[in-house]
């Protein structure tokens, strides 16, 4: 299920590790996010503390047991190892979509 981040939902996201070998039939995780969010690529990174331009769709998890979500991040934020907050209004897209296969 895709989510719109609003208020406290944006607190405590973390980059999922070991995703370099994962791919999607959409062509890239950026294209996957665009296709399934039905939105234009945003002009600002999804990290609430960053104002750079996003360059890629990155895999994040909110809680350790949550499903992986794809969000637009810049190069720097896509390498963060600690938890961070997503800005309000960010749309997350579930990594596994039936329409991709």
PEMOMO-V551169 format. One record per pair of residues at least 4 apart in sequence whose ideal C-beta (glycine too) atoms are under 8 Angstrom apart, sorted by the first residue. I is the first residue (numbers start at 1). J is the second residue. D is the distance in whole Angstrom. If there is no record, write none. Layout:
BEGIN
i=I j=J d=D
i=I j=J d=D
END
This chain:
BEGIN
i=1 j=94 d=6
i=2 j=36 d=7
i=2 j=37 d=7
i=2 j=91 d=6
i=2 j=92 d=6
i=2 j=93 d=5
i=2 j=94 d=6
i=3 j=9 d=7
i=3 j=69 d=7
i=3 j=91 d=7
i=3 j=92 d=5
i=4 j=89 d=7
i=4 j=90 d=7
i=4 j=91 d=6
i=4 j=92 d=8
i=5 j=9 d=5
i=5 j=10 d=4
i=5 j=46 d=8
i=5 j=86 d=5
i=5 j=87 d=7
i=5 j=88 d=6
i=5 j=89 d=7
i=5 j=90 d=4
i=5 j=91 d=8
i=5 j=92 d=7
i=6 j=10 d=7
i=6 j=88 d=6
i=6 j=89 d=7
i=7 j=88 d=7
i=9 j=62 d=8
i=9 j=86 d=8
i=10 j=48 d=6
i=10 j=85 d=5
i=10 j=86 d=4
i=10 j=87 d=7
i=10 j=88 d=6
i=10 j=90 d=7
i=11 j=85 d=5
i=12 j=62 d=6
i=12 j=63 d=8
i=12 j=83 d=5
i=12 j=85 d=7
i=13 j=60 d=5
i=13 j=61 d=7
i=13 j=62 d=6
i=13 j=71 d=8
i=13 j=83 d=6
i=13 j=84 d=6
i=13 j=85 d=7
i=13 j=86 d=6
i=14 j=60 d=7
i=14 j=61 d=6
i=14 j=81 d=8
i=14 j=82 d=7
i=14 j=83 d=5
i=14 j=84 d=8
i=15 j=58 d=6
i=15 j=59 d=7
i=15 j=60 d=6
i=15 j=78 d=7
i=15 j=79 d=8
i=15 j=80 d=6
i=15 j=81 d=7
i=16 j=59 d=4
i=16 j=60 d=6
i=16 j=61 d=5
i=16 j=68 d=5
i=19 j=59 d=5
i=22 j=59 d=7
i=22 j=95 d=8
i=24 j=28 d=7
i=24 j=29 d=6
i=24 j=31 d=8
i=24 j=32 d=5
i=24 j=95 d=8
i=24 j=100 d=5
i=25 j=100 d=5
i=25 j=101 d=6
i=26 j=31 d=4
i=26 j=32 d=4
i=26 j=35 d=5
i=26 j=100 d=6
i=27 j=31 d=5
i=27 j=32 d=8
i=28 j=32 d=7
i=28 j=56 d=8
i=28 j=57 d=7
i=29 j=33 d=6
i=29 j=56 d=6
i=29 j=57 d=3
i=29 j=58 d=7
i=29 j=59 d=7
i=29 j=70 d=5
i=30 j=34 d=7
i=30 j=41 d=7
i=30 j=55 d=8
i=30 j=56 d=6
i=30 j=57 d=4
i=30 j=72 d=7
i=31 j=35 d=6
i=31 j=57 d=8
i=32 j=36 d=6
i=32 j=57 d=6
i=32 j=70 d=6
i=32 j=93 d=7
i=32 j=95 d=8
i=32 j=97 d=7
i=32 j=100 d=7
i=33 j=37 d=6
i=33 j=41 d=8
i=33 j=57 d=4
i=33 j=70 d=5
i=33 j=71 d=7
i=33 j=72 d=6
i=33 j=91 d=8
i=33 j=93 d=5
i=34 j=39 d=7
i=34 j=40 d=7
i=34 j=41 d=6
i=35 j=99 d=8
i=36 j=93 d=4
i=36 j=94 d=8
i=36 j=97 d=6
i=36 j=99 d=7
i=37 j=91 d=5
i=37 j=93 d=5
i=39 j=91 d=6
i=41 j=54 d=7
i=41 j=72 d=7
i=42 j=46 d=7
i=42 j=54 d=6
i=42 j=72 d=5
i=42 j=90 d=8
i=43 j=53 d=6
i=44 j=50 d=8
i=44 j=51 d=6
i=44 j=52 d=8
i=44 j=53 d=7
i=44 j=54 d=7
i=44 j=87 d=7
i=45 j=50 d=4
i=45 j=51 d=7
i=45 j=52 d=5
i=45 j=53 d=7
i=45 j=54 d=5
i=45 j=72 d=7
i=45 j=73 d=6
i=45 j=74 d=4
i=45 j=77 d=5
i=46 j=54 d=7
i=46 j=71 d=4
i=46 j=72 d=5
i=46 j=73 d=6
i=46 j=77 d=8
i=46 j=86 d=5
i=46 j=87 d=6
i=46 j=90 d=5
i=47 j=73 d=6
i=47 j=74 d=8
i=47 j=77 d=4
i=47 j=80 d=8
i=47 j=84 d=5
i=47 j=85 d=7
i=47 j=86 d=7
i=47 j=87 d=7
i=48 j=84 d=7
i=48 j=85 d=4
i=48 j=86 d=6
i=48 j=87 d=4
i=48 j=88 d=8
i=49 j=84 d=7
i=49 j=85 d=7
i=50 j=74 d=6
i=50 j=76 d=7
i=50 j=77 d=5
i=52 j=74 d=4
i=52 j=75 d=8
i=52 j=76 d=7
i=52 j=77 d=8
i=53 j=74 d=6
i=54 j=72 d=4
i=54 j=73 d=6
i=54 j=74 d=5
i=55 j=73 d=8
i=55 j=74 d=6
i=55 j=75 d=5
i=55 j=78 d=8
i=56 j=72 d=7
i=56 j=73 d=6
i=56 j=75 d=7
i=56 j=78 d=6
i=57 j=70 d=4
i=57 j=71 d=7
i=57 j=72 d=6
i=57 j=73 d=8
i=57 j=93 d=8
i=58 j=70 d=7
i=58 j=71 d=6
i=58 j=72 d=8
i=58 j=73 d=4
i=58 j=77 d=8
i=58 j=78 d=5
i=59 j=68 d=5
i=59 j=69 d=7
i=59 j=70 d=6
i=59 j=95 d=6
i=60 j=68 d=7
i=60 j=69 d=5
i=60 j=70 d=8
i=60 j=71 d=6
i=60 j=86 d=8
i=60 j=92 d=7
i=61 j=66 d=5
i=61 j=67 d=8
i=61 j=68 d=6
i=61 j=69 d=7
i=62 j=66 d=5
i=62 j=69 d=7
i=67 j=94 d=6
i=67 j=95 d=7
i=67 j=96 d=7
i=68 j=94 d=8
i=68 j=95 d=4
i=68 j=96 d=8
i=69 j=92 d=4
i=69 j=93 d=7
i=69 j=94 d=6
i=69 j=95 d=7
i=70 j=92 d=7
i=70 j=93 d=5
i=70 j=94 d=8
i=70 j=95 d=6
i=71 j=86 d=7
i=71 j=90 d=6
i=71 j=91 d=8
i=71 j=92 d=5
i=71 j=93 d=8
i=72 j=90 d=8
i=73 j=77 d=4
i=73 j=78 d=4
i=74 j=78 d=7
i=75 j=79 d=7
i=76 j=80 d=8
i=77 j=84 d=7
i=80 j=84 d=6
i=86 j=90 d=5
i=86 j=92 d=8
i=93 j=97 d=8
i=96 j=100 d=8
END
